[in-house]
Structure formats: structure tokens, C-alpha cells
Amino acid sequence: MIRLRKFIFSIFLLSIMATGSLLLFAAITDAPVLHGDTDFNISYKAGKTLDIYHPINKVHSRAPVLVYFHGGAWIVGSKIMVNSARYNDAFKTLREKGYAIVSPKYTLSRKGSSPFPACLDDAGDVLKWIANHAEQYHFDLDRVGLMGESAGAHIALMTAYQEPPHSPEILIPYVIDIYGPTDLFKLYDEMSPMVNKIYNAAGKLPEPIQNRVDLPKIFFGFDPATDTLKAQQIAARFSPLHQLHDCIPNTLMIHGDQDRIVPISQSVYLKERLDELGIPNELHVPDGVGHAFKRASSAQREQVQDWIVGFVLAH
């Protein structure tokens, strides 16, 4: 029950971050919103908006773009979480070097329903919007990178590995995966002990809360134990590990070895397959670090910024 309370409290904190209280947090952490010009709540499709954090310095005639997908287990989160402090230095450095950061809203699970494929369709529509508005915002369509953390990393990978691409006009030279799930069925298996504890404890809570913490149903849209074959088919369809081909972008993975939410094995699986295909990739594993860089030292957090900036600039 203690673990469940921590889980619910984490969701509560994420919800707070999506409110005005984030402004105080942003001021303390030197968030991207405090620097340069930003356009908020631009509609990219019906019911969905994105924010553009424009380059701080005009370095290029057309700005390279980094699209950031927030985390939150496909349950919670907001595009404003680009200001969450984990990557502030990296984003500031990139914007000073002429990059634009795009942070979109995407479909989350509601009432126990699966967010798939809607959240992936949203990501594709973000790319189409960027392509259609490249002249207006001076975007460089030959340099549009994708980045996400946790659930957002899953979306970034699925979008980058899409074949055929969502928007043929856009070249995606790289994708950055921060502790993202790569094989949903293996993730379900690896998380089963924790999931069962949460599920059993949630049975004592009101039904609306039960639905919000029913992780298997969020992944699959139903209880996978009732139809394992169907669950495997859905997991394969929506797992980056099963979308690999010879022409996928350079991939950067950063994943703490003490992650208990998305185990490090999820990134190891992906690296092994990328190596087999000869796809350039990097996997950095901060020692002793958990999900969302829990227990990371100041030096490790600075190293994360360096890994991201170095990878983006190299591609």
C-alpha cells in the first residue's frame, strides 16, 4: 500500500507541474520558458496544441528542430514539462546554438482506455505540421530530431522508426531515448510483480482511481492475462523493438541501471538489435541512478546534458 501511495503521489506531483505552480519552479530551475521567444498553444490538429521555444541566437537561416515528448506513463503529463529541470541546460545550450524546441500535447489514456495508436498518430501529425509550417517558422526540414523520456521516449522511437515516414519532406537524423520502453510485452512481464502489488492494493480504492493505476489495461486496452496472444500482437505492433529496419536514425539511449519503472533491460534489448543491424547508436548507463534520474549526482546530471548536446550537434 505504501508503494501505491508513492505511485499516486507521483501522479499528483506531475499534475501540479502542469499548473501555474510550475512558474515558480521554472524560475528556480532556470527553465527554457525564461529564455528567448516562445509561442504557446499553437494548434497542430483538432484538440491538440504545441509550444515552440525559438532559438535564443539566430545562427542558421533555417533553425534545426528538436521535438520533445514528455513522459508520464501515457497517463499524465503536459507539454509544459519541457521545463521540468532535467534537461534545462541542454535545451538552453541548443537554443543558443540556433535550435528550436517543439513540445507537443498528445493523447493520454482516459478511463482505462489505451492511448494507442492515438498518441502515435499525434506525433506523426506534429511532424506534418512542422513540414507544412517550415516557411513560416524558418524550420530546417533536413534536421528534425526527436527526443522523449519514459513514455515520451517510446513515442519518439516509434515515430522515428516509422516506415514509411509520416512526413517524407522531413529528414530525422537522430532520436534520443531517455529510459523509454522498447518492448511492451517484455516490459509487462518484467513489471508483473510490481504491477500485481499495485493492482491488488488498488482493488481497495474507488473505481476511478483503480482505472488510473491499471497499467496492463493502459498498455493493451484490456487485461492481457485474458488473451495472451492478442496482447503479444498488440505489444509487437506498438513496440519500437519490433519496428526496426536498415534506415532508422542514429539512436542515443540514456538509462539508469537502477530504474525500477522501466528496467535497463529495455534499452539493452534495443542496443543489441541496433548493433546487429549496424545502426549507429550510443547507450549511456549512469551508475546507481533510477527512473527520472532519481539519486543522480550533480555530476551525473551534468553528464546527461553533455551527452544530449554532443549527440544532437554531431548529427
VMD Tcl script that draws the C-alpha trace (Angstrom):
set ca {
  {0.00 0.00 0.00}
  {2.96 2.32 0.66}
  {4.21 1.76 -2.89}
  {0.74 2.55 -4.25}
  {0.64 5.79 -2.26}
  {4.01 6.75 -3.73}
  {2.70 5.98 -7.22}
  {-0.40 8.10 -6.72}
  {1.67 10.88 -5.13}
  {3.94 10.88 -8.19}
  {0.92 11.33 -10.44}
  {-0.25 14.15 -8.16}
  {3.11 15.91 -8.45}
  {3.06 15.60 -12.22}
  {-0.40 17.12 -12.27}
  {0.80 20.07 -10.18}
  {3.62 20.67 -12.65}
  {1.03 21.20 -15.38}
  {-0.50 24.10 -13.44}
  {0.56 27.65 -12.70}
  {2.73 26.46 -9.82}
  {5.24 25.44 -12.47}
  {6.06 29.12 -12.94}
  {7.73 29.33 -9.55}
  {9.50 26.05 -10.22}
  {10.66 27.36 -13.62}
  {12.12 30.49 -12.06}
  {14.10 28.46 -9.53}
  {15.44 25.99 -12.11}
  {16.22 28.43 -14.94}
  {13.69 26.75 -17.25}
  {13.55 27.18 -21.05}
  {10.40 29.30 -20.73}
  {12.51 32.05 -19.15}
  {14.82 32.44 -22.16}
  {14.21 33.70 -25.68}
  {10.88 33.81 -27.50}
  {8.19 31.18 -27.10}
  {4.90 30.60 -28.90}
  {2.37 28.74 -26.76}
  {-0.68 26.64 -27.61}
  {-0.37 26.55 -31.38}
  {-2.97 24.16 -32.80}
  {-1.45 21.38 -34.90}
  {-4.70 19.38 -35.17}
  {-8.18 19.48 -33.68}
  {-7.90 19.44 -29.89}
  {-4.10 19.28 -29.80}
  {-1.54 22.08 -29.40}
  {2.21 22.53 -29.27}
  {4.68 25.09 -27.92}
  {7.70 26.42 -29.82}
  {10.80 27.53 -27.91}
  {12.55 29.56 -30.59}
  {16.34 29.84 -30.94}
  {17.88 32.28 -28.48}
  {20.52 33.19 -31.05}
  {19.97 33.29 -34.80}
  {22.77 31.02 -36.00}
  {21.15 29.39 -39.03}
  {18.99 30.78 -41.80}
  {16.69 27.86 -41.00}
  {16.57 26.51 -37.48}
  {17.19 22.82 -36.77}
  {14.34 21.41 -34.68}
  {14.26 19.12 -31.66}
  {10.80 17.72 -30.89}
  {10.41 16.76 -27.22}
  {7.73 14.30 -26.00}
  {7.06 14.44 -22.25}
  {6.80 11.39 -20.00}
  {4.07 10.31 -17.60}
  {3.31 6.60 -18.31}
  {0.83 7.61 -21.05}
  {-1.46 8.60 -18.15}
  {-0.41 12.09 -17.05}
  {1.92 14.87 -18.12}
  {1.89 18.04 -20.14}
  {3.87 19.71 -22.89}
  {4.94 22.31 -20.31}
  {7.04 19.55 -18.71}
  {9.78 20.52 -21.14}
  {10.56 22.93 -18.26}
  {10.87 20.14 -15.69}
  {14.58 20.88 -14.99}
  {16.03 17.54 -16.14}
  {17.25 18.94 -19.48}
  {17.21 22.70 -18.97}
  {20.93 23.17 -19.58}
  {20.86 21.04 -22.73}
  {17.87 22.88 -24.17}
  {19.37 26.27 -23.36}
  {22.67 25.35 -25.00}
  {20.96 24.05 -28.12}
  {18.77 27.15 -28.41}
  {21.83 29.34 -28.02}
  {23.30 27.40 -30.95}
  {20.26 28.16 -33.09}
  {17.95 25.21 -32.44}
  {14.19 25.40 -31.94}
  {12.50 23.11 -29.38}
  {8.95 21.93 -30.12}
  {6.93 20.41 -27.26}
  {3.52 18.95 -28.24}
  {0.49 17.78 -26.34}
  {-0.50 14.22 -27.19}
  {-3.32 11.81 -26.37}
  {-3.19 10.20 -22.92}
  {-5.06 7.20 -21.56}
  {-8.55 8.10 -20.39}
  {-10.98 5.98 -18.33}
  {-8.73 2.93 -18.59}
  {-8.58 3.03 -22.39}
  {-5.35 2.52 -24.29}
  {-3.65 5.65 -25.69}
  {-2.54 3.64 -28.73}
  {-2.50 4.35 -31.60}
  {-3.83 7.88 -30.98}
  {-0.67 9.19 -29.27}
  {1.46 7.91 -32.16}
  {-0.90 9.45 -34.71}
  {-0.49 12.74 -32.84}
  {3.30 12.52 -33.12}
  {3.02 11.96 -36.85}
  {0.71 14.93 -37.15}
  {3.24 17.08 -35.29}
  {5.80 16.26 -37.99}
  {3.30 17.04 -40.73}
  {2.56 20.39 -39.08}
  {6.27 21.20 -38.89}
  {6.65 20.38 -42.59}
  {3.63 22.49 -43.54}
  {4.82 25.49 -41.49}
  {8.54 25.34 -42.20}
  {8.47 28.55 -44.25}
  {6.53 30.47 -41.60}
  {8.84 29.47 -38.73}
  {12.06 29.02 -40.73}
  {12.49 25.37 -39.77}
  {15.23 23.24 -41.34}
  {13.41 20.11 -42.51}
  {16.71 18.27 -43.02}
  {17.45 18.46 -39.30}
  {14.42 17.48 -37.24}
  {15.42 15.33 -34.29}
  {13.11 13.57 -31.83}
  {13.56 13.17 -28.08}
  {11.44 11.83 -25.25}
  {11.63 10.44 -21.75}
  {9.87 7.34 -20.48}
  {6.51 7.10 -22.31}
  {7.59 10.07 -24.43}
  {10.76 8.20 -25.44}
  {8.56 5.32 -26.60}
  {6.60 7.76 -28.77}
  {9.80 9.35 -30.11}
  {11.25 5.95 -31.06}
  {8.05 4.72 -32.69}
  {7.82 7.93 -34.70}
  {11.47 7.94 -35.74}
  {11.35 4.28 -36.78}
  {8.08 4.65 -38.71}
  {8.24 3.13 -42.19}
  {7.14 4.73 -44.45}
  {7.82 8.03 -42.64}
  {4.94 10.22 -41.50}
  {6.26 13.17 -43.48}
  {8.58 12.40 -46.43}
  {9.67 16.06 -46.54}
  {11.34 15.72 -43.15}
  {14.71 14.09 -42.53}
  {15.09 12.70 -39.00}
  {18.84 12.25 -38.46}
  {18.61 11.14 -34.83}
  {16.34 10.12 -31.97}
  {17.05 10.40 -28.23}
  {15.56 7.75 -25.96}
  {15.67 8.58 -22.24}
  {14.74 5.42 -20.26}
  {11.96 4.56 -22.71}
  {10.07 1.25 -23.10}
  {11.10 -0.61 -26.25}
  {9.22 -3.92 -25.90}
  {5.83 -3.56 -24.22}
  {5.20 -7.26 -23.68}
  {8.60 -7.84 -22.08}
  {8.03 -4.70 -20.03}
  {4.73 -6.13 -18.82}
  {6.47 -9.38 -17.85}
  {9.33 -7.59 -16.11}
  {6.97 -5.34 -14.20}
  {4.46 -8.06 -13.29}
  {5.46 -8.39 -9.60}
  {5.10 -4.63 -9.03}
  {2.01 -4.44 -11.23}
  {0.31 -7.21 -9.24}
  {1.01 -5.47 -5.94}
  {-0.33 -2.18 -7.25}
  {-3.36 -3.88 -8.79}
  {-4.21 -5.76 -5.58}
  {-3.85 -2.63 -3.48}
  {-5.87 -0.59 -5.99}
  {-8.76 -3.01 -5.55}
  {-9.42 -1.32 -2.23}
  {-9.67 2.12 -3.82}
  {-12.57 3.82 -5.69}
  {-13.04 2.58 -9.25}
  {-11.85 5.83 -10.95}
  {-8.50 5.51 -9.17}
  {-8.32 1.80 -9.96}
  {-8.61 2.62 -13.65}
  {-5.81 5.19 -13.41}
  {-3.32 2.67 -11.97}
  {-4.35 -0.39 -14.01}
  {-1.11 -0.42 -16.01}
  {-1.80 -3.56 -18.10}
  {-5.12 -2.13 -19.26}
  {-3.41 1.17 -20.09}
  {-0.85 -0.67 -22.22}
  {-3.23 -3.02 -24.00}
  {-6.74 -1.64 -23.56}
  {-7.79 -4.90 -21.81}
  {-6.44 -7.38 -19.27}
  {-3.62 -9.17 -21.16}
  {-4.00 -12.25 -18.95}
  {-7.37 -12.93 -20.62}
  {-5.89 -13.11 -24.13}
  {-2.13 -13.53 -24.21}
  {-1.90 -13.96 -27.99}
  {-3.82 -10.75 -28.65}
  {-1.65 -8.93 -26.09}
  {1.52 -10.14 -27.81}
  {0.23 -8.95 -31.19}
  {-0.65 -5.51 -29.85}
  {2.66 -5.25 -28.00}
  {4.57 -6.09 -31.17}
  {2.61 -3.50 -33.15}
  {3.40 -0.75 -30.65}
  {6.94 -1.70 -29.59}
  {9.96 0.08 -31.12}
  {11.98 -3.14 -30.90}
  {9.64 -4.67 -33.49}
  {9.79 -1.71 -35.92}
  {13.49 -1.86 -36.79}
  {14.81 -1.66 -40.35}
  {18.05 -0.71 -42.08}
  {17.32 3.00 -42.47}
  {16.36 4.10 -38.97}
  {18.05 7.19 -37.47}
  {21.07 7.34 -35.20}
  {19.84 6.50 -31.70}
  {21.00 7.78 -28.31}
  {19.84 5.92 -25.21}
  {20.33 7.10 -21.61}
  {19.10 4.77 -18.89}
  {19.97 4.42 -15.19}
  {20.97 0.93 -14.06}
  {18.67 1.14 -11.01}
  {15.49 2.03 -12.91}
  {12.58 0.15 -11.32}
  {9.87 1.65 -13.54}
  {11.36 0.88 -16.96}
  {14.15 -1.67 -16.39}
  {17.54 -1.06 -18.04}
  {17.00 -4.30 -19.99}
  {14.58 -2.37 -22.23}
  {17.47 -0.26 -23.55}
  {19.84 -3.24 -23.67}
  {17.37 -5.12 -25.90}
  {17.25 -2.18 -28.29}
  {21.02 -1.68 -28.39}
  {21.62 -5.35 -29.15}
  {19.25 -5.23 -32.12}
  {20.64 -1.92 -33.39}
  {24.15 -3.36 -33.22}
  {23.01 -6.41 -35.19}
  {21.61 -4.12 -37.90}
  {24.70 -1.92 -37.94}
  {22.70 1.15 -36.90}
  {24.88 3.79 -35.16}
  {23.81 4.08 -31.54}
  {25.01 5.00 -28.07}
  {23.85 3.67 -24.72}
  {24.92 5.55 -21.60}
  {24.14 3.98 -18.24}
  {24.51 6.26 -15.19}
  {25.58 4.10 -12.26}
  {23.20 3.84 -9.31}
  {20.54 6.01 -10.96}
  {16.81 5.30 -11.06}
  {13.89 6.43 -13.20}
  {13.67 10.18 -13.85}
  {17.34 10.28 -12.76}
  {16.41 9.56 -9.16}
  {19.55 9.51 -6.99}
  {21.68 11.03 -9.77}
  {24.54 13.19 -8.56}
  {25.11 16.72 -9.81}
  {28.00 15.44 -11.92}
  {25.80 12.73 -13.46}
  {23.06 15.24 -14.27}
  {25.62 17.48 -15.97}
  {26.89 14.50 -17.93}
  {23.36 13.85 -19.20}
  {23.26 17.40 -20.59}
  {26.61 16.85 -22.30}
  {25.52 13.54 -23.83}
  {22.38 15.12 -25.28}
  {24.05 18.26 -26.64}
  {27.00 16.36 -28.06}
  {24.78 13.85 -29.82}
  {22.48 16.49 -31.31}
  {25.34 18.64 -32.58}
  {27.07 15.61 -34.09}
  {24.04 14.84 -36.23}
}
mol new
graphics top color blue
foreach p $ca { graphics top sphere $p radius 0.5 }
foreach p [lrange $ca 0 end-1] q [lrange $ca 1 end] { graphics top cylinder $p $q radius 0.2 }
display resetview
